[in-house]
Amino acid sequence: MKVKKIFELICNLNLTKAYKLLLMLEKKFKFSNTITEEKTQNIKKSFKIILKELGASKIMIIKLVKEITNLDLMSSKKIIDKLPCEIKSDLSKEDAEQIKNKFDKLGCVAEIL
């Protein structure tokens, strides 16, 4: 296979797959790319949900906060009474997106940080 053809195949990879390929090449040929190391250190692994604005049904939002945080109803109400507020932290990206979608469905404005 020609180098140009390999290059074209690599260019068609998405960013995640290209990054994995780079890591495999580094391991195979035992070289270190300082740019890769810096990027790896800057990749965020833990996320939190910030509730910025309430939607139409405050009762449903309180119940959702209760479900997410495992707090009682009164504690959940106190959290959302002081906006913006952190709902939950130390979440994976997927979990944070799922929770944000739940707030979005209730008409809230939530942010992933």
Contact map, one row per residue, 1 for C-alpha under 8 A:
11101100000000000000000000000000000000000000000000000000000000000000000000000000000000000000000000000000000000000
11111100000000000000000000000000000000000000000000000000000000000000000000000000000000000000000000000000000000000
11111110000000000000000000000000000000000000000000000000000000000000000000000000000000000000000000000000000000000
01111111000000000000000000000000000000000000000000000000000000000000000000000000000000000000000000000000000000000
11111111100000000000000000000000000000000000000000000000000000000000000000000000000000000000000000000000000000000
11111111110000000000000000000000000000000000000000000000000000000000000000000000000000000000000000000000000000000
00111111111000000000000000000000000000000000000000000000000000000000000000000000000000000000000000000000000000000
00011111111100000000000000000000000000000000000000000000000000000000000000000000000000000000000000000000000000000
00001111111110000000000000000000000000000000000000000000000000000000000000000000000000000000000000000000000000000
00000111111110000100000000000000000000000000000000000000000000000000000000000000000000000000000000000000000000000
00000011111110000000000000000000000000000000000000000000000000000000000000000000000000000000000000000000000000000
00000001111111000000000000000000000000000000000000000000000000000000000000000000000000000000000000000000000000000
00000000111111111100000000000000000000000000000000000000000000000000000000000000000000000000000000000000000000000
00000000000111111100000000000000000000000000000000000000000000000000000000000000000000000000000000000000000000000
00000000000011111110000000000000000000000000000000000000000000000000000000000000000000000000000000000000000000000
00000000000011111111000000000000000000000000000000000000000000000000000000000000000000000000000000000000000000000
00000000000011111111100000000000000000000000000000000000000000000000000000000000000000000000000000000000000000000
00000000010011111111110000000000000000000000000000000000000000000000000000000000000000000000000000000000000000000
00000000000000111111111000000000000000000000000000000000000000000000000000000000000000000000000000000000000000000
00000000000000011111111100000000000000000000000000000000000000000000000000000000000000000000000000000000000000000
00000000000000001111111110000000000000000000000000000000000000000000000000000000000000000000000000000000000000000
00000000000000000111111111000000000000000000000000000000000000000000000000000000000000000000000000000000000000000
00000000000000000011111111100000000000000000000000000000000000000000000000000000000000000000000000000000000000000
00000000000000000001111111110000000000000000000000000000000000000000000000000000000000000000000000000000000000000
00000000000000000000111111111100000000000000000000000000000000000000000000000000000000000000000000000000000000000
00000000000000000000011111111111100000000000000000000000000000000000000000000000000000000000000000000000000000000
00000000000000000000001111111110000000000000000000000000000000000000000000000000000000000000000000000000000000000
00000000000000000000000111111100000000000000000000000000000000000000000000000000000000000000000000000000000000000
00000000000000000000000011111110000000000000000000000000000000000000000000000000000000000000000000000000000000000
00000000000000000000000011111111000000000000000000000000000000000000000000000000000000000000000000000000000000000
00000000000000000000000001101111100000000000000000000000000000000000000000000000000000000000000000000000000000000
00000000000000000000000001000111110110000000000000000000000000000000000000000000000000000000000000000000000000000
00000000000000000000000001000011111110000000000000000000000000000000000000000000000000000000000000000000000000000
00000000000000000000000000000001111111000000000000000000000000000000000000000000000000000000000000000000000000000
00000000000000000000000000000000111111100000000000000000000000000000000000000000000000000000000000000000000000000
00000000000000000000000000000001111111110000000000000000000000000000000000000000000000000000000000000000000000000
00000000000000000000000000000001111111111000000000000000000000000000000000000000000000000000000000000000000000000
00000000000000000000000000000000011111111100000000000000000000000000000000000000000000000000000000000000000000000
00000000000000000000000000000000001111111110000000000000000000000000000000000000000000000000000000000000000000000
00000000000000000000000000000000000111111110000000000000000000000000000000000000000000000000000000000000000000000
00000000000000000000000000000000000011111110000000000000000000000000000000000000000000000000000000000000000000000
00000000000000000000000000000000000001111111000000000000000000000000000000000000000000000000000000000000000000000
00000000000000000000000000000000000000111111100000000000000000000000000000000000000000000000000000000000000000000
00000000000000000000000000000000000000000111111000000000000000000000000000000000000000000000000000000000000000000
00000000000000000000000000000000000000000011111000000000000000000000000000000000000000000001100000000000000000000
00000000000000000000000000000000000000000001111100000000000000000000000000000000000000001111100000000000000000000
00000000000000000000000000000000000000000001111110000000000000000000000000000000000000001111100100000000000000011
00000000000000000000000000000000000000000000011111000000000000000000000000000000000001111110000100000000000000011
00000000000000000000000000000000000000000000001111100000000000000000000000000000000001111000000100110000000001111
00000000000000000000000000000000000000000000000111110000000000000000000000000000000111110000000000000000000001111
00000000000000000000000000000000000000000000000011111100000000000000000000000001001111100000000000000000000111100
00000000000000000000000000000000000000000000000001111100000000000000000000000000001110000000000000000000000111100
00000000000000000000000000000000000000000000000000111110000000000000000000000000001100000000000000000000000111000
00000000000000000000000000000000000000000000000000111111110010000000000000000000000000000000000000000000001110000
00000000000000000000000000000000000000000000000000001111110010000000000000000000000000000000000000000000011110000
00000000000000000000000000000000000000000000000000000111110000000000000000000000000000000000000000000000011100000
00000000000000000000000000000000000000000000000000000111111110000000000000000000000000000000000000000000010000000
00000000000000000000000000000000000000000000000000000111111111000000000000000000000000000000000000000000000000000
00000000000000000000000000000000000000000000000000000000111111100000000000000000000000000000000000000000000000000
00000000000000000000000000000000000000000000000000000000111111110000000000000000000000000000000000000000010000000
00000000000000000000000000000000000000000000000000000110111111111000000000000000000000000000000000000010010000000
00000000000000000000000000000000000000000000000000000000011111111100000010011001000000000000000000000000000000000
00000000000000000000000000000000000000000000000000000000001111111110000010010000000000000000000000000000000000000
00000000000000000000000000000000000000000000000000000000000111111111000000000000000000000000000000000010000000000
00000000000000000000000000000000000000000000000000000000000011111111111000010000000000100000000000000000000000000
00000000000000000000000000000000000000000000000000000000000001111111111110010000000000000000000000000000000000000
00000000000000000000000000000000000000000000000000000000000000111111111000000000000000000000000000000000000000000
00000000000000000000000000000000000000000000000000000000000000011111110000000000000000110000000000100000000000000
00000000000000000000000000000000000000000000000000000000000000001111111000010000000000110000000000000000000000000
00000000000000000000000000000000000000000000000000000000000000001111111100000000000000000000000000000000000000000
00000000000000000000000000000000000000000000000000000000000000001110111110110000000000000000000000000000000000000
00000000000000000000000000000000000000000000000000000000000000000100011111110000000000000000000000000000000000000
00000000000000000000000000000000000000000000000000000000000001100100001111111000000000000000000000000000000000000
00000000000000000000000000000000000000000000000000000000000000000000000111111100000000000000000000000000000000000
00000000000000000000000000000000000000000000000000000000000000000000001111111110000000000000000000000000000000000
00000000000000000000000000000000000000000000000000000000000001101100101111111111000000000000000000000000000000000
00000000000000000000000000000000000000000000000000000000000001000000000011111111100000000000000000000000000000000
00000000000000000000000000000000000000000000000000000000000000000000000001111111110000000000000000000000000000000
00000000000000000000000000000000000000000000000000000000000000000000000000111111111010100000000000000000000000000
00000000000000000000000000000000000000000000000000100000000001000000000000011111111110000000000000000000000000000
00000000000000000000000000000000000000000000000000000000000000000000000000001111111000000000000000000000000000000
00000000000000000000000000000000000000000000000000000000000000000000000000000111111110000000000000000000000000000
00000000000000000000000000000000000000000000000000111000000000000000000000000011111110000000000000000000000000000
00000000000000000000000000000000000000000000000001111000000000000000000000000001011111000000000000000000000000000
00000000000000000000000000000000000000000000000001110000000000000000000000000011011111100000000000000000000000000
00000000000000000000000000000000000000000000000111100000000000000000000000000000000111111000000000000000000000000
00000000000000000000000000000000000000000000000111100000000000001001100000000010000011111000000000000000000000000
00000000000000000000000000000000000000000000000111000000000000000001100000000000000001111110000000000000000000000
00000000000000000000000000000000000000000000011110000000000000000000000000000000000001111110000000000000000000000
00000000000000000000000000000000000000000000011100000000000000000000000000000000000000011111000000000000000000000
00000000000000000000000000000000000000000000011100000000000000000000000000000000000000011111111100000000000000000
00000000000000000000000000000000000000000000111000000000000000000000000000000000000000000111111100000000000000000
00000000000000000000000000000000000000000000111000000000000000000000000000000000000000000011111110000000000000000
00000000000000000000000000000000000000000000000000000000000000000000000000000000000000000011111111000000000000000
00000000000000000000000000000000000000000000000000000000000000000000000000000000000000000011111111100000000000000
00000000000000000000000000000000000000000000001110000000000000000000000000000000000000000011111111110000000000010
00000000000000000000000000000000000000000000000000000000000000000000000000000000000000000000111111111000000000010
00000000000000000000000000000000000000000000000000000000000000000000000000000000000000000000011111111100000000000
00000000000000000000000000000000000000000000000010000000000000000001000000000000000000000000001111111110000000000
00000000000000000000000000000000000000000000000010000000000000000000000000000000000000000000000111111111000001110
00000000000000000000000000000000000000000000000000000000000000000000000000000000000000000000000011111111100000000
00000000000000000000000000000000000000000000000000000000000000000000000000000000000000000000000001111111110000000
00000000000000000000000000000000000000000000000000000000000010010000000000000000000000000000000000111111111111000
00000000000000000000000000000000000000000000000000000000000000000000000000000000000000000000000000011111111111000
00000000000000000000000000000000000000000000000000000000000000000000000000000000000000000000000000001111111100000
00000000000000000000000000000000000000000000000000000011100110000000000000000000000000000000000000000111111100000
00000000000000000000000000000000000000000000000000000111000000000000000000000000000000000000000000000011111110000
00000000000000000000000000000000000000000000000000111111000000000000000000000000000000000000000000000011111111000
00000000000000000000000000000000000000000000000000111110000000000000000000000000000000000000000000000011001111100
00000000000000000000000000000000000000000000000011111000000000000000000000000000000000000000000000010011000111110
00000000000000000000000000000000000000000000000011110000000000000000000000000000000000000000000000010000000011111
00000000000000000000000000000000000000000000001111000000000000000000000000000000000000000000000110010000000001111
00000000000000000000000000000000000000000000001111000000000000000000000000000000000000000000000000000000000000111
